Amino acid sequence: MTELNIQIEELISKNAQDFEISKVFRTYYKNYVASIDTTLETTGGKDFFVKHTKHTDKFLIQLYKYILRKHFGDYQPMSSSIPVTLIALGSYGREQLCIYSDVDLMILYKDIKGYNLRPLMEELVTLAWDCGLKLGSRVHEINEIEEGVKEDITIKTSILESRVIYGSKHLWYAYENILRKIRKTDQKEFIQEKLEEHKQRLLKYPLKMEPNIKDGYGGMRESNMVFWMATVVFGVYDTKELIGKEFTEDEYKKYRAALEFIFQVRNALHNIAKKKIDVVNFDLLPDLSSKLGFKHTPRMTKERQCMAKLLESLHRIHFFSSVMVKKFTRRIIHDNKNISQLKEYRYKKDLYIIDNKLYTSYSAKPKTLVPFLKELIDLPDNVKGFDRSYVYYASRTILPTKQTQELKKTLKVLLYKPNLYPLIKLIYNSRLFQTILPITKKIVNQPQFDGYHQHPVDVHSIKALKKLEDIKDSYVEELFNSLEEKEKAIVRMVTLLHDVGKGRVTDHHISGEKLFKNMTTAYNFDPEHIQLGSLLVRYHNMMSKVATSEDIYSEKVILSFTALVKSKLALKMLFIVTYADISAVGESVYKSATASLLKQLYLQSLPAFENTALLTESARRNAKQERIKKLNKFKTLSNIMKKKIFYISSNHVFLKMKADEIIDIAVKAQNIDTFDYEILNENNLVIRIIRNVPLNLGFLLGRLEFLNISTMNIFKLYDEKKFFEISFSEKVDDEDLIFISQIIESSFDMTKKTKLAIPIIKKDGIKIDCNHTTYLASMQVIAKDQKGLLAYIAKVFDDYGIEIETAKLSSIKNKAKDLFLIEKNGNFCAKQDQIINDLCVEGK
C-alpha cells in the first residue's frame, strides 16, 4: 500500500488526468486479487477474512483521501472535520469479507451547508467500482437513519453490523448513540420478523449433498443470526462477550471451530471458481478437498473426508445457533402473562407439553443417560416434537463410558415405542445419536455421491423413519396398519437402520444385516424378530430393483424374488420399508408409476407363498379370463366378440391389464381397419394405439425422444391387430398435443425416416435369455442413460422384423436398465449375435 501512496502522490504532483490515477488504483487492486491464491496457501478462514478486510479498508481509505485531495487541493481540512464517515456493513462489517463478496459500504454524512458533499460521495462510489471493487453502497444522512430503519428490516440488519473505517469521529459517536436506540426499538417485531425470514431460508436451503454454506442449514447466515440476536437483546458487539453468561467456553469453542472450517471452505470455493459461489457442488469438491489439505486414505477418499467434516461443521453450527437464538430471544418474544398459565401445561417438574411439544427450562439440571432415556420412554405417545430448550437439556446428558445391561434393556424398550421418530430426531438433534446407537457410527455425516440420494446417510435414514409416521400411499398405509404392534416396531427399526452398513469396505447390505443381528441379539430381542429384521436389512432395496428393472410378470422372476423374501409377512414389511426408503430420497421421487410397479410386484408375489402352480402364465391367464366371464359388460357381447377376446395372442395383456380394460380394448379393435389412437395427459403423458396396418415404431420413438419414456407395452390382439401403450414420465403442455398427434399419424408411413443419434451400448451390457418363458425371449440392456436409446433399439429390431412384446425402461444414477420381452418368431434367437453387433456401435 505504501508503494501505491507514492505512485498517487507523484501523479498528483504532475497534475495527471483522472483516468491515469484511476488506472493505477485499478491495476493495484487487480494485482492484489491475483495474489490472493498465494496468500490462501498460508492463511485461511477467519485469519484471511480479517487480512482481506483490513486490506480493503486501507484501499477504500486511499481512494477517499485521493478524492479529498482532488476536491480541496491545498486547502484540505483534517478528515475528522469533514462530516463524512465510511462505515462497513454486512460481512464486511463483521470482518468476514470473502474474495468475491460484495463490499457493503455506508457513506454516512451530516448535511452541513458549508460543504458540497454530494459530488464528493458520488465520485468515491464511481471510482471504487471503476477499480474493480464490488461495492454495495448506501448513502445516508445521519438524521434519516432512525426513520430508514423503521421502513426496512434489511437496513436495520445491516446497520447492526456497523464498523467504522475512516472519517469523522464526531459523526461516528453520534451514530453509535443512534445504534443503541435502534437496538432497543421494536425489538419484538424485529426478532419475530428475522426468525420467520430465517425459517423460510432454511426451508429453501435444507441440508443436502450439495450444501449451501452461506444461506443453508448450518451456514454463515445461522451464525449471523446468533450475532444479530445477541446484539439486539444484550447490546454486545461480539458474541463471545456472552461466554459464561449464556453458554460455556467449551460450547463456544466447538462452535467457533466449526465456523472456522466453513470460512476456509468459502474462501477456497471463491478462489477455485474465481467468482462468488456458496454451494459445494460435486464438480468443485475434488479441487476443494485438495485446497483444504485432505489426502486419500485406504478407507476414505479426500472428497469423502472433506464432505464429512463439512457436514459435521454444519450440524455443529446449526445446533449452537438454533439453541442460542431461541435462548436469547425467549425473554423478548414471550409474553410474561403466559407464565402464570404454564401450570395447566405442566407434565412433570420442569417439563411442559404444549401443542404436543415438550418444553423445559434452559437451566434444567441434566441427567445421566439411563434416567434420561426412561424419561423419554415415559412420555405420552402424543408428544411429536421437542422445543430447543429440551434439545439443549438433552445435549448435556451425562454419558457413560460403556453400554451397561441396564442401558441395553432401556434402549430395547425405547426402540419399541410407537412414536419412535420424534424420539430419534431429538437424540440426533442433541448430538447423542451414535452414543445411544453405536452401530450408526459410520453413517453419521456419511456422504452419498451416487447421484440419486439427496441427503447424507444419517439424514436419509431419519427421514425414512419420518415417512412411516405420515404414509401418503393409502395402500401402503393399509398394509402397515394391518401389522401387529411388535411387527410395526420391527419395520420402524429396519427403516431407521436399513443403511447402517454404509461406510464400510464390505457391501452395505451384508454388513448392515450383520450389524442389525448383533445389536438386536445384544439387546435380547425375540429370535424371530432378529431373523426377520436382519432379512429386511439385507434385501431392503431388492423390491424396488426387481419392480423397476425386471419382468414382474415372469414366473422365473417372481419365484427368484419370493425365494429371497421367504414369507408373506416379510413381503408386506419389505413393501412398507421400500416405500419409506424411496420417499425419503426426495419429495417427488416416489411417483405414481413407482407405486403401481411395487404394488403389482407385491400382488404378483403373494400367490407364490400359497401355490406356486398359480404362477404359470397359462394359469394366470385362465384366472383372468374367468374374471372376465363374470363381468356384465362381457355377458352383453356377441358370441363372436367373446371368442375374439379369448383368441388374443398376448399372454401379457391378461397379466398386466384389468379385466374390464381388456374387454374395452378388444371391442374397440373390432372396428379398426387402419389405426386409431388416444392421448392421455393427466398425471403423465400416455399414448395408446391400436393398429391394423404396419407402424413405423423406430420413427415414432425417434420423433418422441425429447420426452422420457417410462414403459412401453405392445400386445398382439386378434386378426393381426396390435395394441401399443407408451407411457412417459412427465406431463406435456396442452398446446403440444397437436404436435404429438401429427407425429403419431405420420408414423404409419413406412417410408418415413428420422435421423437417430447412435447411442453407446457395450456388449457386456446386453444379456439375452431365449428361455425367459415358453413364448418369450428377453433382452436386458444396461448402458449410460442417453437420448434416443429406445428409438435406436426399436429401429434395429424393425430391420430384423422382430416383434417387441413389452419394454420396461428404468433409469437410476444416470444409468439405463431397459428390459425387452420379444416374441419367439425365429428371427431373434437365431440372429442374436448379429443383432448384438448392430446394437453395439461403439468405436464405429
N, C-alpha and C positions, 0 to 999 in steps of 0.2 A: 504493500500500500504506500510505503514511503516513496518508492520509485514513481508511482502514479502521481503523487503530490508534486514531485519535482518536474515531471513532464507537463502537468497542467500549469504550474507556475511559469515555466518557460514559454508556453504557448500564450498565456495571458500577457506576459511582458512584451511579446512580439505582436500584440493585437491580432492574434489569429482569429479566423472566422469560427462561428459556432459549430459548423459541420466538422471542422478539423478537431476541435476539442471533443465533440461528441464521438468521433471515430476513435479517439484514444480511450475514452471510457468504455466504448463497446468492445474494442479489441482486448482491453484488460479483462473485462468480465467474461468474454468468450474463452480466453486462455485459462481463466480460473476454473470455469466449468469443465474444460478439457482435462484439467489436472486432478479433478476430484477422484477419478479412478485410482490414482496412486495414493491419495490421502486415505481412501477407504481400506486400503490394504493394512494400514496400521491403526486406523481409528474406525470405530463402528458404534452403532446405537446412539445413546444419549450424548456420548462424548463428541461424535461427529455432528449431531444436531446443534450442540452448543457452539462448536467451532464455526459451523456454516452460518449460524445465526449471527454470531459476532462479526464475521467477515461481511455479511450482508449489511449489518448495522454501519460498519465503517464505510462501506461503499456508498450507502444512501447519504451518510453524513457528508462525504466528499462531494457528492452531487449537489447537495443542499448548499454547502459552502461555496461551490462554484457559482450557483445561481445567485447567491447573495452578493458575491464579488461582482458579478455581471450587472446586477441591478443597482447596487450602491456605489460601486467604484471605490475611490479613495475615501469616501465618507461612510463606509460601512460601520454601523454600530455593533456593539457586542451582541452575540446571538441571544443572550438572555434578555436583551432589551427589545427584541423583536417579538411581538405577540403571536408567535407560531411555535408549536411543539410537534415533533414527529413521534408518533406512538405506534408500537407494534401490536397487532391484534391476532386472534386465532392461534394457529400452530406457531406462527412467528412470535407472537406474544408469549407463548409457553416455552419458547426456546426449543421447539420440536420441528424446526424447518427442514424439510427433506429437499433432495436435489432439485426435483421438478415441481415442488409445491408452489402454490400461489403465495406471493409475499403480500400479506394483508397489512396495509398501512393506513392509519388515520392521520390526516393532517388537521390538527386542532388549532384554531386561531381565535383571537379576540378582535372583534370589528372595531378598530380604532381609526378615527378619521384621518389622522396624520400619516397613515400607511396605506399604500395601494397594494394590498396583499394578493388580490385575486390573480393577476398576471404571474406573479412570482410562484404561487402554488400550482397553477396550471402548467407552467413551464417545467417545474420539477417532475410532475407526473409524466409529461411528454418525454422528457429526457430519460427518465427511468425506463420507460417502455422501449425507447429507441436503443438503449444499451443492452436490451435482452432480458431485463427483469420482468417476470410475470406478475405485474403489480395488480393487486386487488385493492384499489384505493377508495377511501371515502373522506370527504372534507366536511368538517363540522365546526360551526361557530359554537363556542362554549356555552352560550346561553340557550342553545337549541337542544343540547344533549338530553336533558331530562324529558322533554316532550317527545323527542325522537324515539327514545327507549319505550315509551308507552305505546307507540304506534306499531312497533315491530319487535317481536321476541328475538329475531336473529341479531338485531343491533345490540340488544341487551346482552345476549350470549357472548358476542364478540368483545364488547366493552369490558365484561368481567375478566377477560384475559389480557387486559391492557398492560403494556410495559413501555416505559419511556425510553426513547432512543436518543433524542437530542432536541435542544431548543430552550424555550423559556421555562425556567424552573418555577417561576411565579405562576405561570399558566398551568403547569403540571400539578402544583399543590392545590390550586383551585379545582382542578379536575378530580383530584383524589377525594376532595370533600364531596363532590357530586357523586362519585362512585360509592362512597359509604352510604349515601342516601338511597341510591339506586338499589343497592343490595337489600335494603330493608323495605323497599316499596313493593307492594303487591307480591310479596314472597309466595304466598299460597298459590296464586294464579300462575305465576311464572313456573313454579315447581310442577304443578299439575300439567301445564302445557308441555314442559320439557319431558316429563315422564311419558306422556302419550306419544309425543314425537319419537322418543327413544323406543317405545314399544313397537310402533309401526315400522321403524327402521330395522329392528331385529326380526320382525315378521317377513320383511322384504329380503333380508340377507341372513337366513339361518345358517347354522354350521353345515357346510357341505365339503365335498372332497376338493373343491377349488374355492377356499375361503376368501372372503373379503376382509382384509386385515385392518381396514380403516372403519368402514361403516357396519360390518357384520358382527356376529356373535364373538364376544371376547376381543373385539378390535379396539382401535385407538379411541373411537367415539365413546366406548364404555368407560375408558379411563378418563376421558374428558368429563363425563357425567359425574364422576367422583369429585373432580375439582370444582365443577360448576355448583354442585350441591353444597360442597364444603365451604366455598367462598360466600355463597348466598346465606347459608344458615349460620355459619360460625365467623364469617368475615376474615378467614385466613387467606394468605397469599400463596401458601404451599401446603399440600395435603399432609405432608409429613409432620406438620405442626400438631396434628391430632394424635400422634403416637403416644400411647399411654393413657389417652383420654377416650378415644372411640375404638381403637384397635391396638393390638400389641405390636411390638417392634418386629417379632418373628413373622406375623401376618403381613405386615407392610413389606418386609424384606423379600418374602416369596413373591408377592405381587409385583414389586419393582423389578425383580429378576426376570419374571415372565414378560413384563412390559419392555425391558431392555432388549430381549430377543426379538420382539415384534418390531422394535425400532431398527434393529440390524437387518431384519428381513425387508422392511420397507426401503431402507437405503439401498440394499443390494438389488431389489426389484427395479427401482428407478434407474440405477446405474446400468443394469443389464438391458432394460428396454429402451433406455435413452429418452424416456418420456414418463409422465405421471401415470402410474399404474398401481392398483391396490389389490388386485385379485391374483392369488398364487395359482396360476394355471399350469397344467401338465407340461406345456411346451417350454415354460421357463424354469421348471423345477430342476432339471439336470444342472443348468448353469448356476441356479440359486444355491443348490446344495454344495456345489464346489466353492462358490464365493464365500460361503459361511464355514468352510473348513471341514465338511463331512467327507469321509472316505468309505469306500466299500469294505465290508467285512464278510467273512464266510457265511454269516447268517442273515445279514441285512445290507441292502444297497444303500448308498449315500442318500438317494432320494427318499427312501422309506424312513431312514433315521431323521432326516430333515423335517419331513411332514409329521412324524410322530412328535418331535419336540415342538413343532408349531402348534399342533392340536393341544398338547398339554399346556402350552403357554396361553392359548385362547381360553381353555377351560379355567385356568387359574385366574386370569383377569376377569372373566365373566363372574366367577364365584365371588371374588372380593368386591367387584363393582356392584353387583346386584344386591349383595348383603348390605354393604355400607351405604349405598344410595337410599335403600329403604330405612336403614337405621338413622341416618342423618335427617331424613325428611319427615319421619313419622310425627315428630313433635309439632311440625308446622301444618301438615295436611290433615291430621286427625283432630276431630272436634272434641274438646275436653268434656263436653256434655255426655259423650258416649261412654266415658269411663264408668260412670255410675250404672250403665246398662249392661256392663260386662258380666255381672253376676248371673244373669239368665243364660249366658252362653258358656258358663264355667263347666268344664267337663271334670277336671281334677285340679289339684293345686297347680297353679301357673300354666294350666292348659285350657284353651278355649276353642270351641268349634263354632265357626260362623260360616253359614252357607257351604257346609261340607268341607271347610278348610280349617286346618289346625293351626292355632297361634300360640305363642308363648312369649315370655319376656326375653329381651336380649341379654339380660343379666342372669338368666336361669342357670343354676349350677349343673354342670354336665355330669352324666352318669358313666359307669363302666359299661362295657359292651353288652353283656347279658341282660342286665336290668333295662337298658335302653331298648333292646330287641323285644323284650317282654312287654315294654310299654307300647311298642308298635303293634304287637300281636293282640293286645287287649283293646286296641282302638275299635270303635264301631266300623262296620263294613261300609257305611255311607261316607266315610272320610275319603275324599277324592283328590285332595291337594294339601300342600303344606306351605304356609307363609314363610318368607325369607327369615323371619325371626326363629322359626323352628329348624330351618335348614342350617342356620348358623349354630344353633344349640346342638344339633346332631353332629355337626362337623367337629365339635370339641369333645366328642365322646372319648373316654379314656380306653385305649385299646390294649388287649392282652398281647403277650409275646408269642402265644401259640393257641391253636384251637383245642379247647378242652372238650370233654364228652358232654358237659352241660351246654356248652356253646353249640355243638353239633346238634344236640337234641332240640335246642331252641330254634336253630335255623331250619330244621325239618318242619317244625310247626309253622314257621313264617312262610316257607315255600308252598305250603298247602292253603294259605289264605286266599279266599276268592277275590279280594281286591289287591292282588299282588302288584299290578302295575304301579299305582301311586307309591307303594312302599319301596319298590325297586328304584323308581325315579328319585325319591327322596335320598335313598342310600347313594345313588350315583351323584346327585347334585351336591351332597355333603361330602363327597370325595372319600367314601367308605367302601366303594363297590368291590375293589379287588381285595380289600382286607376281609370283608364279610364272605365273599365268594372267591377264594384264592384261584380257582380254575379259570377265572376271567382275566388273570394277569396279562396274558399275551394279547388279548383282544382290545385292551384299553389303549386308546389312541392308535389303533392299528389301521393304517390307511388301506384303501381298496382302489387300485389303479386299473380295474378291469373294464372301465368304460360303461359299466352297467349300474353298479351301486353308486348312489349319490352321497352316501354318508360313510364315515369310518365304521368299523365292525361293531364297536360297543354301542354307538348311537343307533345303528341299524337294528341291532338286537333288541334294544329297549323300545324302539318304535314298533317293531313287530309285535311285542307284548302289548303295546298300546292298542294296536289294531284289533286284538281279541276283545278288548273292552267295549268296542263300538263297531261290531261287524256290520258292514254295509250290504253284503250279499245275503239276501233273505234265505237262500238255500243253505249256505254255509252256516248261518245263524241257527237254522232249524237243526242241523246236524250237531252243532255244539251244544244246544240246549237239550238234546236227547241223551247226552253223556251223563254218567253218574258224577257226583261231585269229585271223587278222587281221580276219575278219568280226566275231568276238566283240569284238575291241578297238574296232571302229567303233561297235558297239552300246553299249559302255560309255561311250565318249566322247560319243555323241549323248545318252545318258541323263543324263550329267552336265551337258551344255551345252544341253539342249533349250530351256530358258527363258532363255538368255543374252541374248536380245534385249529382255527386260523392263526397264522403267525408262527407255525411250526414247520419243520422240514418235511414231515410226512403229510400225506393227503389229509385235508381237514375233516373229511367225513370219517375216516378211520380213527384219527387221533381224537376227534370230538366224541365218538362212540366210547372210546376207552376212558376219556376223562369223565364223561357223564356216568359211566358204570362205576368208576372208582369213587366218585363223590357220593352218589346215592347209596352205594354199599357202606361207605364210612358213616353216613347219616342213618344207616339202618332202615332204609326204605324196604317196602314189600318186594320180594324177589320178582314177582310178575310185573310190577311197575318198573323195576330196574331193567328188566329184559325188554319190555315194551318201549320205554323211553329211549333206551340205547339204540334200538332198531330204528326208531323215528329220526334220531340224530344222524345215524349212518346214512339214511336214504331221504333226508329232508328235502332235497331238490329233484328227486327221481321222478315224482309225479309230473312236475312242470316240464321236465326234459322229455318224457315219453309223450305227454299231451301235445307238445308243440313240434316235435320232430319225428315222431313215429306214426305208423298207421294204426290208430287205436281201434280199428275195426278188424284187425288181423288176429286170428286165433293165436298165432305164434307170439305176437307182441303182448297180448293180454296175459297169456299163460306165463310168459317170462316175467312180466311185471308183478303179477299176483304171487308168483313163487318167492319174490323178494319180500313182499309185504306180509304174507303168511296168514293174515286173518282179516275178517270183516271189520273188526274194531280198529285194528291198526290202519286199515284203508281209510276209514272215516276220520280218524285222528290225523292221518297224513294229509288228507284233503284240507283240513282246517289249518294245519301248520303251514301248508303251501300257500293258502290264501293270505295268511298273516305275513309270511316271508316276502311274497311278491308285492303286497300292498305297502310294505314298509320301505320299498325301494324309492317310491315317489308317488305323489297323489294320483297321477294318471296312468300308472304302469299296469295296474290290474284292470284291464279293459273287459268289455262285454264279450269280445271274441275269446279272450283267455278264460273267462269264467265258463263259457259254453264248452270249450275243449276239455277243461278239467272236470266239469260235470259229466260230459259224455264218457270220459275215461272212467270215472267213478262208477257210472251206471253199467258200462260195458264190463267192468271188472267184477261186479257183485255176483253174477251167476257162477263165476269160476269157483267160489267158495262153497257152492251147493252141488253143482253138477257140471263137470267140465264138458259133458256132451253137448250142453246148450251153447257152447262157444263156437261150434262149427258153423260156417257160413250158411249152409243149406238149412240147418235147424233154426237159425236166427231169422232167415228169410221166411221160412214157413210160419214161424211165430208171428212175424209182422203181417203176413198175408191173412192169417186167421183174425188178427185185429181189424184188418181192412174189411173183411167179410161182415163183421158185426156192425159197421157204420151204416147209418141210414142213407147217406149220400151214395154209398156203393150199391145198396139194395135197389135204388131207383134207376140205376143204369141199365142199358140194354145188355143182353147176353153177350153180344159181340164185344162191347166195350169192357165188360167184366173179364172176358178171356184175354183181351189185349193187355190189360193191367198185369195179368199173371204171365203173359208172354214177354214182359220186359226183360231184356237180356242182362242188364247190370244187376249183380247181387248188391252192389254198394248203395244203390238207390234205396233198397229196402233196409239197409243197415244204418244209413245216415239220415234219412228223412222220415218225418212223421207220416202216419197212415193217411190222414186227410190231405197232406201235401202231395203224396204220390198219386192219389186219385185226381187232384186238380191238374197236375202236370200231364197225366195220361189223357184226360178228357180234352185239355187244351191242344195237345199234339194231334188229336184225331183230325182236325180240320185245317191243318197247316200243310200247304202244298210246297212252299219255298222256305220261308223262315218267319219267325216272329220273335220279338224281344220286349223286355220291360226293364226299366231302370229305376232302382230304389235308391233314395238318397236321404235317409233319415239319420240314424246314428253314424252310418258309414255308407259309402257307395257300393251297390251291388248290381251287377249286370246279369240278367237271365236270358238265355237264348234257346229257342227250340228250332232246329233246322232240319230240313228235308233235302237240302242241296249242300254241296261242299262249302266248308267255312275255311277261309284263309287265316288259320289261327296264328301263325307266325307274324303275319301282317298286323292282325288285330292287337296282339300283345306288344308288338314293336311300337305301334302308334300310341299305346297307352302306358309306355314305360315311364312317363313323367309322374305316374301315380304308383304308390306302393301296394302291390298285390299281396293279400294275406293268405287266401286259399283259392283253389280252382278245382271245381268238380266237373267231370264230363261223364255223363251216364248214357249208355245205349238204351233206347226205349224199345220200340217195336216198329215194324215196316221201315227199317233203316233210318229211323229218326233218332236224333240225339238231343240231349238236354245239357246245356252249359250253364254253370253258375260261377261267376268270378266275383270274389269279394275283395274289397280294398280296405286298407287300414284307416282311411280318413274319409270325411265327407267333402264334397266339392261345392263350389258356388253354383247356385241355380242357373246362372247365365251360361255356365259351361256345359250344361246338359245337352243343348242343341249340338254343340261341337262333338260330344261323345256319341250322340245318335248318328251323326254323319260318319264317324269312324266305323261304327258297327255295320252300317248299311254298305259302306264301301268294302268291308271285309269279305263280302260274298262274291267279289270279283277276284277270281283265282289268278288273274294276270298281274294283280297289284303287287308291287314290291316296295319295301321300305328299307332304308339303309340302317342296318343294325350295328351298334357298337359291338366289337368282338370282345367278350369278357375273358378274363384269365381263369382257366379251370385246369387244375393239375390232375394227373392220372390217379395219384394216390388219394385224391378227394372224391373219387367215384367208386361206389360199391353197388354191384349188381347181384340180385338174388332171383334166379329163374324159378325157384321153388317157393316163392313167397306164399302163394295159395294155389289151390287147384287150377284157378283160371287166370291168375295174375302173376306177373313178374314185378320186381321192384327195382328202382334205381335211386340211390341216395347220392346227392351232390353236396359236398362241403367245399365252399370257396369263399373268397372275400366278397362281402356284400357290395354289389355293384349294379348300376342301372343296366337294364336290358338282358340280365342273366336268363330269366324265364323265357323271354321272347326268342333269344338265340337258341335255347334248348328246343323250344317248340318248332322253330324253323328247321333244325336238323332232323327232328322227328318227322316233320312234314315231308322232307326229302326222301325219307325211307318208308313212308306210308305207315308209320307207327301210330297206333291209337292210344292216347293217354286216357286212362280211366279216371284218375284223380291226381291232384297235385297238392301237397301240403308244403307251405312256404314258411320258413322261420328265420328270423334274423336276430342274433344276440351277440353283443360285444363286437359289432362290425363284421360278423361272420354269418354267411348264409348257410342254412342247413335245409335243403329242399328235398322232399321225398316225392317220387313219381311212381304211381302204380300203372302198369302197362299191360294191355290185353295181349295174351299169348296168341298171336296170329302167324307166327313163323318168322316174321321179319326181325323181331327184336333180339331174342336169344341167339339165333343163328348168326346174326351180324353184330354182336355186341362189341367185338374188338374194333371193327370198322367205325362203329358209332362213337366209341370212346376216342379214337384217333381224331374224328371230325370235331368232337366237342373240345378236346384239349388242344387248343391252338396256340398255347404259349410257345414263344420262340419262333413262330412262323412269321 
